[in-house]
Amino acid sequence: MIEAYGKHFKIEAFERFVNLNEIGLGVIQSLAIEFSQTIWSNFPRWFRTLPEHGYPTEQIVRITLQHLQPMIFARSRPTLLLPQLLAKKIE
């Protein structure tokens, strides 16, 4: 009985993990489509040629957001919890 109860929590945790990843991927894809020029202009690396379609990949958006992270959080309210957590993680 206890094993079945624990198994239910494992499945539910896995489903939540997958769903949160899907939401995050959807946000990144939306940013790639809506703000492609901004992403490319702030991309911290150099590409010899851009893709013909002009849209950045999910990885390019992720790298750009990581590069802009200090600037984004510098403008956020100091009471927000996320910048505090990330600052402790970096330390």
Phi, psi and omega in degrees: 000315181292323179298318179295324179293317178293323179296322178299317179294323179295316179295317180295320178295319179296316179297321178295318179300314181295317180295319178295323177295321178295320178296314178300317178296321177296320178296316180296319178294322177296319177297321180297323182281313186281329186234041184299318180295319179294319178299311181296322182289336179256003180295124188281359181245176183247135174242138178292314178224145176271158177298151181301322182286342175085357182265136178285156176281172177299322181293321178296318178297317180299314180298318179296317178296321177296322179294323182272357185306312180299322180292320181295314182284339177294331180269355182275164180294141182291347181274353180293141185283324184301312178300324179294317179296316180294323178296320178291325180292322180293323179296000000 
